[in-house]
Each structure stands twice: as structure tokens, then as C-alpha cells.
């Protein structure tokens, strides 16, 4: 089998340019009513192209529960072994992450640490001295299997944010424990990635395992990804290689986890808080941007630094963290992290980009706003600015009229009413804006705009769930057409079915087009979303419209919890568990007859392993091909006359793991004609389809002919017309671990004609024999040359040594005649010929040549023939013959044909033909 390699092309996810954060003063100069980079500008708040309902049309509890199962699909490491994988189709993956070589990267293997750094910090990095680091766990990024730092830390922090804002919704929908499981999988991995000295100071922090440049050449299940072919280097933040964008973002996630576990698990909370403090301090001391490899590149780190500091303040109450963000000088100019946005006291900057993996300002202001508004220790300017920035963005997204009627800058919407920021992952940005709107209402319930903000959010979520021109749910598994949940969803929208996700797709050929339908449902996965004109393409290969990722779902989790808080009363609130996938046959054969002749059968058998719950290599498969040798036995042959030969083996060609074909074995009773060969893949890594072509070859019989006949073979049925070339073949049974798994076997009470010695003993009666004649091209007036063949047309075996044949002729030459055998299939050495005079002569003959056979010529079995024996009768030089008056000469003969003027005798008794009369 040849594998089709289709490289996944995923350009880097571009960070939004800072210039898109437009000052209001600049916006005012643009002509009203136009759209600039997603910004709608006009003289008044523009109406949505379509009005979206502010009451829930779909089940919010179900969507929230499903959204968390997406993260189970993204788990890397030994989740199934540890009992922390609820999805039946996901198993352990990337075992090599638990043993990353502690050495500088070479050929995509190792770490970005220098040899000098490793040597200097050996006791911290490798205390047991085994030369490896354990970086197992964490989450795959998207449909690929790299563990990227920025989106992973963003996802952990954003999920935690939603939990901290709306804990009652998680508890009421039975989602709290599940969300805590996902958070624990995040932070357990983060803790494993953190290396500190005895004083608790950070020495190194791993923020990425794998590399898109290598990983994206593979499209298949992570359980099957070969670490030797797709190596997974690790990237660390150190004093030599700073990555404060990475470390500060992870510090935020640790701080939030400490808050989530403070009561239930104080010891774990303390570990997380210590890690948060240490990572943030390390970030402050070692500023710089981490490795991206062309994916998830960061433009600056001030937003991540602010995100980390904001959550550390909430976790500790230490005002130094607030000051790092919001510090201003005596002129009112920001000197903290905000100075990267606001360079002077007159700047009227506003933020149009929403909270996301690379730009967290929207989240920063949303978190800071309720803190600083009530904090009288902060300057009034700071309190006013933060509240303005927070509210302005939600107004911008929701088209809610502002107090300042002169500000008419709003985000563009699609004709269907969808708030659209960017084409790549439009739904993720939309749900992040929803989360900001819902957080605003929670903290500022008395603001007249609050209800309008969340009504807008509810309408946007209705759109995502199916209230759109396509009637499509952009949440995988959340649709009226999804078995097991359709009646719970609400509405008639159908769910996106083909997310750009290798594990859910389940290809075994490294091809995004194979299979045509995804093998599994990616429960709760938020696909990229619609375009500006409400368009969407639901195919696996479209990574713009249909990609899924850990950062896509993160804000949706919190938004659904907030929406359930304000709009979920009275909705059905049932516990969701992914329905079991339908039972199927995992191991089965396809087969075809490549060629069937009287000499051999050339058969192609393709073993299939589509066990994908979870996917794995199967190493104990075999199959049997059953065949019948009765046609050989009738001609004196045994199973020893059947051999096998392998012509093509996909396992050997692709994986250097050859299959084996056994010697034939009798099946059934001691007289059974049925035998089988075992095609054995045990010890080889079978996954998907693996073809093997082999031959069953019959030796020549004693007459130098072959008599193989495939038509009576048990496993031949359906092969001649191609029935089983692409369908399960029940007549070639498959065995797992030596036990029958699929298919059927022949009866075991067979006891027919093939027992003991083949029928080559004493004759069983007088055989029925015929003679065929053909004129030879060598025949001329100088010689008589012809071809004579004897055929056994009866049911008894004939001993060739008891057969004689007479060809009757007249001899014009009076000299001595000689006989010669020029060629015989049974070998001329086994053919005798003598010329006998007929006295007195008879009509048409005064002589005959009598052909006989030596004992070594063997037997002539029913249906068999001797083959044409080329004979020649020659006189002395110059003598001539006239065959026209010869009794046995058929003048019109052009090819072998029955000729009754040639007589055949068995044990001296005439059995065929008519001798000439006197």
C-alpha cells in the first residue's frame, strides 16, 4: 500500500497590528458610513443587518457541558491510563514527551537549552541524572499535536476566568467537576514544566513541545504518530532565552488555579500560587519574546505581563502587581505596562481587538475594571480610563449607544447580524466579546447598558448555535441532526460535521480527504465560524472556516456559563455524556483475485485495522485462505505439490515489518481435500489497510501439465467478480490473538476423497481412451511426420506403460524405415516406437508404427492427455512417400482432432479406433 502524504498548510496566526487600536480622534476623520478594517463608522449607531433574538433558542446547559468535552479530545499524554479520558476514541499519546532528551536541539530532537546552560543547571533540570526531562501532559493546540505555549496558557486562564465569574452556573449544570478536571490537566502539566532552584527561583520553564514545521506533515491520530518520524523538541524560557510573553501568561493561569482550589485543595493552591509568583518575577527580570517557529508569534509582552499581574493581585491583594500595570507619573502619563499603548496624557486610545491568545488587553481591562472602580487609592484618572476602555469595547462590539453621542465607531456585522472581527476564527473572537459583555453585567448590574450588552451576547450565541442564514450550528455535536442529542439541542439547525481535526477525522493514510466522513464526533468543538457574508465551508481541509483549537473554545465556555446565569432559567438541564459510538467490525479483510490459471492463484488480501476507540496498532492479526485440492488429487498429486510465494507486502515495504504465509494445513477430517494457509501479521504494526499479495502454486503433474482449479476453493467465492475488493470478505476469516474475530470457516466434518494415497495404485477398470492427430509442418514426400496425442476421457486411471498406439500407412520405399521421436511432453526418453510389417497387407496399410510408453511415463489420469507426441518416419536418402493412400492419414487435418483411423490399445486390447480391413 502506498501512503498519500498531504501536508497540512497552516500559516502563522497573525497577531493583530497595534495600529488597529485606533484613537477616537483618528476615527472622526474618516468618512461616515464606511467600513475600515472591520470598523463601522457613521453619524449614528448603525443597526444590525439582522435582529438576533435576546432569548435563548438553544439549550445553554447542553452546550456548556459539550464545550468541555472538546478539551478531553485535546489531551496529550497518558490520560486514558490515568483514568482521566472520558472519550472512548482518545487514548494515550506522545509517550516520548515523558522522556525528552536533555540536550541542545539537533535534527529536531532535544531542547533549545545550550550545552553550557544544561551543565550549569544539571541538578535542577535533571536531579536523577537520567538525561531526560518529563514534559508529558498538557493539550494539543488544534487539529495538530503541538503543545503551543501562548494559546494553551490563554485557554487555561480564560476557562478559569469564566469559572471564577460564574461558578454557580458550572455547579448547576454539573460542569464544575469537569471544568476542574480540565484545569488540573493544564496546571499539572505547567507544574511539570517548571524548574526551580531550592529557593523557589525559576531556572527554566518549558512552554512548547513539538514544532509545527515537523508536526504539520502528519495528518492522523496522535496515538499513532511515530516519534521517530515526527520528533518533538522542547522550548524553554531561561535567562539565556527569555520568553516573558509565555511565562507571564502561564503565571496568570497558575494564579487563577490557586483561587479555584484554595478551599478544596489548599496544598495544591499553595503550589500554584508559588509558581505564579515565581514565574511572574522571572518574567519581570527576563523580558523577551519566546520562540514561535512561525506560529503564534507575539509582537510584545506588555499585555501578557498585565494579564499575569492582574490575576496575581486578585490572588494576593498585593498592590505592587496593580502598580506594575497602572503606574503613572506626576504628569498623568502611564509608566507601567500601559505605556506601550498610551504614550502621553492626552492620548485617547481605544481598544477594538478583543481578548485573545495574542492580545489580552480586552481581558485585562475587563478584569481590572471592577477592581479599580472601587479602589479609592488609585488616581481618579486611572479609575476613569480603565472603566472607559472596558465599557467602550463592549459597546463597540454590541452597537449599544454610548453616552458620548459623537463617538460612532462600531464593529462591522454580517448581513445575518454576526459581529465580525477577523476571518480566521471569527467565532472565537465573537464569544470572547460575549464573555466580556457578561462579565460587565455581573460587576456593573446598575449600568443601564448592562442588560443590552448581554442581550446582544445572547443573540450572538443564538447565531453561533444556528440562528443564521445557513441554519448551521458552529458547535460540533450540537445540532438537531446529531444522534443521541438532537432532541435536547432545540431548534432545527444542523451541526458542522467536518472540523479540521486530525484525531476526530481518523485518517490512516495521512490524507485530509480520506475518509470522506469524520470517524468521530468532536463534541463541543467550536469551528472557526462564518465569513463576513455569513458564508461557511464545512470540510476538513478548510482550516480557516473549520479549524478548532484550545483558544477557540476557551471564551465560549465562560460565555455559555454567563448566558445560562442570565437566560437559562426554565431550560432543560440534563447531564450530558457523549453517546457511545455504534458497534462496528474493527478488523476485516478485503480481497481480490489478481490472476487465476491452471498453474496458480495470485490473491491480494488486505487486512484492515480500523479499531479507533482508541486508535492503536494491532499486533496479533492473521487471516486464513481456504482452498480445495481435489482436482490435484485426481491426478495423483498431494498437498506437497502446492507451494506459496509472496509477491507484495505493504508492511514490509512501508514499515519493514513483513507478514508471513504459512505452509498449507489440512482442514477437517483425515480425508478432507480442503486446506488453508495462514497469512500472519503477528508482531507487525497493522493500522488502517495493509495489503499482501501471494500465490498458491501447483507443481506439474507427471504429464508435465498443471491442474490447479481455483473455482472450487472456499475462499474464492466473490473474488472473480471483484465483490470483495472493497467490501468485507466473509470467506477469508480474520483472527485476533489466534481466535476467530470475523468471517466464517468451512465445515469441520469434511471427509471426502483426498485421504491416504492418491489414486496411482492398481487400475480401477478399463480406461476410456481416444487419439488425436495433427499433421506436422515437417511432413513431406521425404518423410512422414505428425503429432499424435492420447487422452483419457473416462474416470479410470490408465497406466501409460500399458497403452500402445498404431498409425497405419503404406510404404512406397522398399528400403529400411526408421522411427524417431522429436518431442513429447512426457519426454521422448519415455516414448518407444517400432515399425511393424502387415502381412498380408490390408487396405491402406502394409505397415504400422506402434507407439508405446516406458514405466517412467507415469499415469494418465481422467481428463488428462499425453500432449502431442511429435513423430517422424524416415527412409534412406532419396526415397519418397505418398501419404494420400495411407489408412491413418486424414488429408484435411489442420490441428489436433479425434482420428478413429488411429487405433489405441490398453493391455493389448483395442479400446479406440477401427483397424483397416483385409
Number of C-alpha atoms within 10 A of each C-alpha: 15 10 11 12 13 15 14 20 13 15 10 13 14 14 16 14 10 14 7 15 14 17 15 17 12 10 18 16 8 13 11 15 15 13 16 13 11 18 23 21 23 20 14 16 19 19 11 17 13 13 13 21 17 17 15 20 19 24 22 29 28 24 26 25 27 24 28 23 23 22 26 22 27 24 27 28 26 18 19 18 10 9 8 14 19 15 20 17 21 26 25 21 21 23 17 17 23 15 16 22 19 23 19 19 18 10 8 17 20 21 24 21 21 15 13 10 16 17 13 11 15 15 12 16 22 17 11 11 10 10 14 17 22 17 24 23 26 28 27 24 22 22 27 24 30 24 25 26 27 27 25 28 26 28 27 26 28 28 25 29 25 25 24 16 19 22 19 17 24 26 13 14 20 18 25 16 11 15 21 17 15 22 24 17 22 23 21 16 21 26 16 16 20 21 18 16 13 7 6 13 16 23 20 26 24 24 26 26 24 22 23 23 16 15 20 18 17 23 26 24 27 26 20 17 17 12 14 9 11 18 22 27 24 26 26 25 29 22 17 12 19 22 25 29 26 32 38 32 32 30 34 33 33 35 30 30 29 27 21 21 17 17 10 9 11 14 13 16 21 18 15 26 25 18 27 29 23 21 30 25 18 25 28 15 12 18 20 18 19 25 22 17 11 14 17 20 17 21 15 18 26 23 25 30 28 28 29 31 31 26 26 28 18 18 20 14 12 12 13 13 21 22 17 18 24 23 20 19 10 6 8 14 18 21 18 17 20 19 16 14 17 16 13 13 13 9 13 14 17 20 21 24 24 24 26 24 23 23 24 22 24 24 25 23 26 25 23 23 24 19 18 22 16 10 12 9 8 15 14 12 11 17 21 13 17 22 18 14 20 25 21 20 24 30 20 26 27 25 25 19 17 16 8 7 10 13 20 23 28 27 23 27 25 17 16 20 23 30 29 24 24 18 15 19 26 22 31 27 26 26 28 27 30 32 32 30 30 32 26 24 21 19 16 15 12 10 11 10 21 23 19 19 25 28 24 26 32 27 22 26 30 23 25 23 30 26 24 22 13 15 17 23 27 31 29 26 29 34 28 21 15 17 12 13 18 18 13 20 24 19 17 17 22 23 22 24 25 25 29 27 29 24 28 24 28 26 22 22 21 20 21 26 15 15 13 12 15 23 19 19 22 31 24 25 30 33 31 28 30 27 21 21 14 17 14 19 17 20 20 24 19 18 24 20 26 27 26 28 27 25 26 27 27 31 30 30 28 32 31 31 32 32 25 25 19 17 18 20 11 6 15 16 16 13 11 18 15 17 12 10 13 5 6 8 12 14 23 24 28 23 27 22 21 15 12 17 13 14 19 21 21 20 22 24 25 23 24 22 23 24 17 22 15 16 24 21 16 21 16 17 26 25 27 21 23 23 24 25 24 22 16 24 21 21 23 21 24 20 21 10 15 20 15 18 13 16 12 16 23 20 21 14 12 13 12 12 17 20 21 18 21 13 15 20 13 17 22 17 16 15 15 20 25 27 21 20 19 19 21 20 23 19 13 19 20 23 22 22 20 23 19 24 19 20 21 21 19 25 20 17 19 19 20 13 18 18 21 23 20 23 14 14 19 18 24 21 19 16 20 16 10 15 15 20 19 12 12 19 24 18 24 24 22 28 20 16 13 13 11 15 18 21 16 14 18 15 10 11 11 15 15 14 15 24 14 9 11 15 19 19 11 9 13 12 11 15 20 17 25 24 24 19 26 23 20 18 9 13 16 13 11 18 19 23 22 19 22 26 20 23 19 20 16 17 15 20 26 25 22 23 19 16 22 21 25 24 22 27 27 23 22 13 16 9 11 9 14 14 19 16 20 13 16 21 17 21 16 18 13 18 21 15 20 15 18 13 14 14 10 9 14 17 15 20 24 19 21 22 20 18 21 20 22 17 13 14 21 19 25 28 27 19 15 19 21 23 19 19 23 21 23 20 20 18 20 14 8 8 14 17 21 16 21 13 16 22 22 25 22 19 11 8 14 11 12 15 15 18 20 17 21 25 23 25 18 20 13 10 12 16 17 19 19 14 20 17 10 10
